[in-house]
Structures are given as structure tokens and as C-alpha cells.
Amino acid sequence: MQPRSDADGPSRPITRRNFIVWYLAGLLTATVVAIVAPILVYIYPPQGQAKRRDVSIALDKPLNALANLEAVKFTSPSETGFIMADGGGDNAPGKVAFAGYAA
């Protein structure tokens, strides 16, 4: 009887012990992937469908007609949000807002 070569198949017979080792290794791999994948999606979210574009907003009063310490409120059109250039509180720079005040 000649020894088996790599081309003929596995060199070790499949035993219960080998089956259990491979089964547990696969189970461990699947568990790690199931835990790590959502964490990676949270850290690196997929790009959304939103596209940046310039939007003109009609104000109740022109900005050059505002008196000192006077402001006018503006809201975004439906299905649109503003990326704030500056602001305070919830309207921090870079965050999306749906209304704001211009002074």
C-alpha cells in the first residue's frame, strides 16, 4: 500500500475529533464575525443616498433689513436638512439642522 499524496485528498482520515474541531472553529468564526460586523458598520457607516446641493430659502425679511439684535427664522424644505457652518448648542458646526435663525 502506498502513502496518499496531497492530490488524492486529505492525508488524515476524518474522525469524530477532527469533525468537532472543525465544527467548533467554524462556530467560533461565525460568532466573531456576527459580533465584529455590526461594530464595523457603526464605526464606518455606509454612504447615504443624500447629495449635497445649494438651496435658496425665502426669508420673511431680507438680511440687510434686520435691525441690530434682530433675527429671522428659516426652515428647511421638506426632505432637506442644512449642514450648519456655525452655531451653538444642537446646531454645532457640521451637524444637520432643519431650522435655524439668521441674524
C-alpha positions as CSV (number, residue, x, y, z in Angstrom):
1,M,0.0,0.0,0.0
2,Q,1.4,3.4,-1.0
3,P,1.0,6.5,1.2
4,R,-1.5,9.1,0.0
5,S,-0.3,12.2,-1.8
6,D,-1.9,15.7,-1.4
7,A,-3.6,15.3,-4.8
8,D,-5.5,12.2,-3.6
9,G,-7.3,14.1,-0.8
10,P,-6.7,14.7,2.9
11,S,-3.8,12.9,4.5
12,R,-5.7,12.3,7.7
13,P,-8.9,10.4,7.9
14,I,-11.9,12.3,9.1
15,T,-12.5,11.3,12.7
16,R,-15.1,12.5,15.2
17,R,-12.4,14.5,16.9
18,N,-11.4,16.3,13.6
19,F,-15.0,16.9,12.8
20,I,-15.7,18.5,16.2
21,V,-12.6,20.7,16.0
22,W,-13.6,22.0,12.5
23,Y,-17.2,22.5,13.7
24,L,-16.1,24.5,16.7
25,A,-13.6,26.5,14.7
26,G,-16.4,27.4,12.2
27,L,-18.8,28.2,15.0
28,L,-16.2,30.5,16.7
29,T,-15.5,32.2,13.4
30,A,-19.2,32.8,12.7
31,T,-19.7,34.2,16.3
32,V,-16.8,36.6,15.9
33,V,-18.0,37.8,12.5
34,A,-21.5,38.3,13.9
35,I,-20.1,40.4,16.8
36,V,-17.5,42.4,14.9
37,A,-19.5,43.2,11.7
38,P,-22.1,45.5,13.4
39,I,-19.3,47.3,15.3
40,L,-17.5,47.9,12.0
41,V,-20.7,49.2,10.4
42,Y,-21.2,51.5,13.4
43,I,-17.6,52.9,13.1
44,Y,-17.6,53.1,9.3
45,P,-21.3,53.7,8.2
46,P,-22.1,53.3,4.5
47,Q,-22.6,56.4,2.4
48,G,-26.2,57.6,2.4
49,Q,-28.3,58.5,-0.6
50,A,-28.2,62.2,0.3
51,K,-26.5,64.6,-2.1
52,R,-25.2,68.0,-1.1
53,R,-26.6,70.9,-3.1
54,D,-27.2,74.6,-2.7
55,V,-30.8,75.5,-1.7
56,S,-32.3,79.0,-1.7
57,I,-34.5,79.9,1.2
58,A,-37.1,82.7,1.1
59,L,-36.9,84.7,4.3
60,D,-39.7,86.9,5.8
61,K,-37.4,89.8,5.9
62,P,-34.2,90.5,3.9
63,L,-31.0,90.1,5.9
64,N,-29.9,93.7,5.2
65,A,-33.2,95.0,6.6
66,L,-32.7,93.4,10.0
67,A,-32.1,95.8,12.9
68,N,-29.4,95.3,15.5
69,L,-30.0,92.2,17.7
70,E,-32.9,91.1,15.4
71,A,-33.1,87.6,13.8
72,V,-35.3,85.9,11.3
73,K,-36.2,82.2,11.5
74,F,-35.8,79.9,8.5
75,T,-36.8,76.3,8.0
76,S,-35.6,73.7,5.5
77,P,-37.8,72.5,2.6
78,S,-39.3,69.0,3.1
79,E,-36.9,66.1,2.8
80,T,-34.0,68.6,3.2
81,G,-31.6,69.4,6.0
82,F,-28.9,72.1,6.5
83,I,-25.3,71.4,7.4
84,M,-24.6,74.1,9.9
85,A,-21.5,76.2,9.2
86,D,-21.5,77.7,12.7
87,G,-23.9,77.8,15.6
88,G,-24.3,76.7,19.2
89,G,-26.0,74.0,21.2
90,D,-27.7,71.5,19.0
91,N,-26.7,73.4,15.9
92,A,-23.0,72.7,16.2
93,P,-20.8,73.1,13.1
94,G,-21.1,70.1,10.7
95,K,-24.4,68.8,12.2
96,V,-27.7,68.6,10.2
97,A,-30.4,71.0,11.2
98,F,-33.9,71.5,9.9
99,A,-34.4,75.1,11.1
100,G,-32.3,78.0,12.3
101,Y,-32.0,81.7,12.8
102,A,-30.1,84.2,10.7
103,A,-29.0,87.5,12.3
